[in-house]
Amino acid sequence: MVERGIGLSFLPLLAVARDIRRGRLLALDVTGREPLRRSLDVIHPRNRPLSAEAQARTLRAGVSRVAVPTRRR
């Protein structure tokens, strides 16, 4: 519905950054409201620690910020 121009959605920026950069979707800043927040958890077997590569990927995914244009509304 969003892609067809008949709907709105709240989605993680990480999930739609490529579509925003390509101009398929538009990110809007919502002002005058408390910001939406979410947590990110990593779950893995206790007896099999994450490899150094997996730890690095998890850290990058959790703290990376994707620069995309937004339009104030």
Buried (B, 14 or more C-beta within 10 A) or exposed (E): EBEEEEEEEEEEBEEBBEBBEEEEBBBEEEEEEEEEEEEEEEEEEEEEEEEEEEEEEBEEEEEEEEEBEEEEE
